[in-house]
Amino acid sequence: MQLRTTARLLPLLAPVHLLILSVIVLPSLYVVWLSLNMSSFGQAPSFVGLQNYVRVLADPAFHHALLNTVVLVVVAVHLELAIGLGMALLFASGLPFRRFLLVAVLAPYAVSEVTAVVMWRFLFDPDAGPITLALRALNLPTLDWSFEPSHAMTLIGLLTIWLHLPFTFVIVYAARLAIPAELYEAARIDGATRWQAFRRVTLPLLAPAMLIALLFRYIFAFRLFSEAWLLTKGGPARSTEVVAIYLYQEAFSFNAFGPAAATAWIMVVISLVLAGAYVVLLRRGGLTHAH
């Protein structure tokens, strides 16, 4: 009976399987094949095995791009989570004009990345940007991102946090609203302070949502491209290049499709290792200890 039901359902599932096969599986297999060959425009592919992977992993430019990516991922994602958690707790506490402020918080998700970068380039223009002029008027340091690599990396990090903060905020805020008010009432009756209620009630119950937000943001942030490319194009002197920009340069500036494909699979493996390691650390001694 069960086999008969499964046989009847297979034709209904076939379109989904075909879509996954054509959009995900076949392109992935093609990239694997491409990473094992040396090819360029007007050149027939020649099999080189793992040579492309060795070349990429031995390239100092890749090492620098990987370091930039890891720094941006670690700093930006965790800072974004901290801000999102603080905002979620603030909104849940009965903030006035919540509906209006909620629209303002979610607004960055309605802005395209190109528009956001153009806006931030104007705001932080080293000569005439409104934020730069305001910082100078207050005798505060400005971001000379057009020629100072560390300042450029800071601006890229701030931009990616601003763009993706709504994603983290919505996940954490929804989880906070799902916590029953009776738990806080019981904690108050037991004499718990606000900090103790946060540690013993809020944090443990928000931990799964925070973990999900972190995992998604780790994977998305590791593929960061638009913010860095549109803002600095990896400059000055490739100092703000991230792994995705390195891949782009290999494929479309140097026409080295084999190393570019190898870089793509290295990105996939590293992002999965990062996510897996983070899950293991959290399960062993991270947020789960709050239980």
C-alpha positions in Angstrom: 0.0 0.0 0.0 2.8 2.4 0.9 4.7 1.6 -2.3 1.6 2.2 -4.3 1.1 5.6 -2.7 4.8 6.5 -3.3 4.5 5.5 -6.9 1.4 7.8 -7.3 3.3 10.7 -5.7 6.5 10.4 -7.8 5.1 12.2 -10.9 4.0 15.1 -8.7 7.5 15.3 -7.2 9.3 14.9 -10.5 9.2 18.7 -11.5 10.8 19.6 -8.2 13.5 17.0 -8.6 14.1 18.2 -12.2 14.4 21.8 -11.1 16.9 20.9 -8.4 18.9 18.8 -10.8 19.0 21.5 -13.5 19.6 24.5 -11.2 21.8 23.1 -8.5 23.2 19.6 -9.2 24.3 19.9 -12.8 25.9 23.3 -12.5 27.8 22.1 -9.3 29.1 19.1 -11.2 30.2 21.3 -14.1 32.1 23.5 -11.7 33.8 20.4 -10.2 34.8 19.3 -13.7 36.0 22.9 -14.6 38.1 23.0 -11.4 40.0 19.9 -12.6 40.8 21.5 -16.0 42.8 24.4 -17.2 40.8 26.5 -19.6 40.3 30.0 -20.9 38.7 31.9 -23.8 39.7 30.3 -27.1 41.5 27.4 -25.3 40.3 23.8 -25.1 40.1 22.5 -21.6 43.0 20.3 -20.5 42.8 18.0 -17.5 45.3 19.1 -14.7 43.8 17.2 -11.7 44.2 19.1 -8.4 46.7 21.6 -9.8 44.2 24.4 -9.8 43.5 23.9 -6.1 47.2 23.8 -5.3 47.7 27.0 -7.3 44.9 28.8 -5.5 45.9 27.6 -2.0 49.5 28.7 -2.6 48.6 32.1 -3.9 49.4 34.9 -1.4 46.6 37.0 -2.9 44.2 34.3 -1.9 45.6 34.1 1.6 45.1 37.9 2.0 41.6 37.7 0.5 40.7 34.8 2.9 42.0 36.7 5.9 39.9 39.7 5.0 36.9 37.5 4.5 37.3 35.8 7.9 37.9 39.1 9.7 34.7 40.6 8.2 32.7 37.5 8.9 33.7 37.1 12.5 33.5 40.8 13.4 30.5 41.8 11.4 28.3 38.8 12.0 28.8 38.8 15.8 28.4 42.5 16.1 25.3 42.3 14.0 23.9 39.6 16.3 24.6 41.7 19.4 22.9 44.7 17.9 19.9 42.6 16.6 19.5 41.0 20.1 19.6 44.4 21.8 17.0 45.8 19.3 14.8 42.8 19.7 14.8 43.1 23.5 14.2 46.8 23.2 11.2 46.4 20.9 9.8 43.6 23.1 9.9 45.8 26.1 7.1 48.0 24.8 9.0 50.7 22.8 6.8 53.6 21.8 6.0 54.0 18.1 7.0 50.4 17.5 5.2 50.0 14.2 6.9 53.1 12.7 10.3 52.1 14.1 9.8 48.5 12.8 9.4 49.8 9.3 12.5 51.9 9.7 14.5 49.0 11.0 13.4 46.7 8.1 13.9 49.4 5.4 17.5 48.3 4.5 16.1 45.0 3.2 14.0 47.0 0.7 17.1 48.8 -0.7 19.1 47.2 -3.4 22.8 46.7 -2.7 23.8 49.0 -5.5 21.6 51.8 -4.2 22.9 51.2 -0.7 26.6 51.4 -1.8 25.9 54.6 -3.8 24.2 56.2 -0.7 27.0 55.2 1.6 29.7 56.4 -0.8 28.0 59.8 -0.7 27.5 59.9 3.1 31.1 58.9 3.8 32.7 60.8 0.9 36.2 61.8 2.2 35.8 65.4 1.0 32.1 66.3 1.1 30.2 63.5 2.7 27.6 64.6 5.3 28.8 62.1 7.9 32.4 63.0 7.2 31.7 66.7 7.6 29.7 66.1 10.8 32.6 64.0 12.3 35.1 66.8 11.4 32.8 69.4 13.1 32.9 67.3 16.2 36.7 66.9 16.0 36.2 63.1 15.6 38.2 60.8 13.4 36.8 60.2 9.9 37.0 57.2 7.6 39.5 57.8 4.9 38.4 54.7 3.1 39.4 55.7 -0.4 43.2 55.2 0.4 43.4 53.7 4.0 42.8 49.9 3.8 41.7 49.5 7.5 39.2 52.3 7.1 37.9 50.7 3.9 37.4 47.4 5.7 35.6 49.1 8.5 33.2 50.8 6.1 32.6 47.5 4.3 31.8 45.9 7.6 29.5 48.7 8.7 27.7 48.5 5.3 27.1 44.8 5.4 25.8 45.0 9.0 23.4 47.8 8.0 22.2 45.8 5.0 21.7 42.5 6.8 20.7 43.5 10.3 17.0 43.2 9.5 17.4 39.5 8.8 19.0 38.8 12.2 16.6 41.2 14.0 13.5 39.5 12.6 14.6 36.0 13.6 15.6 37.0 17.1 12.6 39.3 17.6 10.1 36.6 16.5 11.7 34.2 19.0 11.5 36.8 21.8 7.8 37.4 21.1 7.2 33.6 21.3 8.5 33.5 25.0 5.4 33.3 27.3 5.0 36.3 29.7 4.2 33.9 32.5 7.9 32.8 32.6 9.0 36.4 33.4 6.2 36.7 35.9 7.3 33.6 37.7 11.0 34.8 37.6 9.9 38.1 39.1 7.9 36.4 41.9 11.0 34.2 42.7 13.0 37.5 43.2 15.1 37.3 40.0 16.6 40.6 38.8 16.3 41.7 35.1 19.8 40.4 34.5 19.0 37.1 36.1 15.8 36.8 34.1 17.8 37.5 30.9 20.4 34.9 31.7 18.0 32.2 33.0 14.9 32.8 30.8 15.6 34.9 27.7 19.0 33.7 26.6 18.3 30.0 26.8 15.0 30.3 24.9 16.5 32.6 22.3 19.6 30.4 21.8 18.1 28.2 19.0 17.0 31.3 17.0 20.3 33.0 17.5 22.1 29.9 16.4 20.0 29.7 13.2 20.6 33.4 12.5 24.4 33.0 13.0 24.6 29.9 10.8 22.8 31.6 7.9 24.8 34.9 8.3 28.1 33.0 8.5 27.3 31.3 5.2 26.0 34.5 3.5 28.7 36.7 4.8 31.5 34.4 3.6 30.2 34.9 0.1 30.3 38.7 0.6 30.9 40.4 -2.8 28.6 43.3 -3.7 29.5 45.6 -0.8 33.3 45.2 -1.2 33.3 45.3 -5.0 30.9 48.2 -5.5 32.6 50.2 -2.7 36.3 49.6 -3.3 36.7 47.0 -6.1 39.1 45.3 -3.8 41.4 48.4 -3.6 43.5 50.2 -2.8 46.0 47.8 -4.3 43.9 44.7 -3.6 44.1 45.4 0.1 40.3 44.9 0.7 39.9 42.0 -1.6 37.7 39.2 -0.3 37.5 35.6 -1.5 34.5 36.3 -3.8 36.3 39.2 -5.4 39.4 37.0 -5.9 37.2 34.5 -7.6 35.7 37.2 -9.8 39.1 38.5 -10.8 40.4 35.0 -11.6 37.4 34.3 -13.9 36.6 37.6 -15.6 39.9 39.7 -15.3 42.4 36.9 -15.8 40.1 34.5 -17.7 41.5 31.6 -15.6 38.3 29.5 -15.3 40.0 26.5 -13.7 41.4 28.4 -10.7 38.1 30.4 -10.4 36.1 27.1 -10.2 38.6 25.7 -7.7 38.2 28.9 -5.6 34.4 28.4 -5.7 34.6 24.9 -4.2 37.2 26.0 -1.6 34.7 28.7 -0.6 31.9 26.1 -0.2 34.2 23.7 1.8 35.4 26.5 4.1 31.9 27.9 4.8 30.7 24.4 5.6 33.6 23.8 7.9 33.1 27.1 9.7 29.4 26.5 10.1 30.0 22.9 11.3 32.7 24.0 13.8 30.5 26.7 15.1 27.7 24.3 15.7 30.0 21.8 17.6 31.4 24.6 19.8 28.0 25.9 20.7 26.7 22.4 21.5 29.7 21.6 23.6 30.1 24.8 25.7 28.4 27.8 24.1 24.9 29.0 24.3 23.6 25.6 25.5 25.3 26.1 28.8 22.6 28.7 29.5 20.2 25.9 30.0 
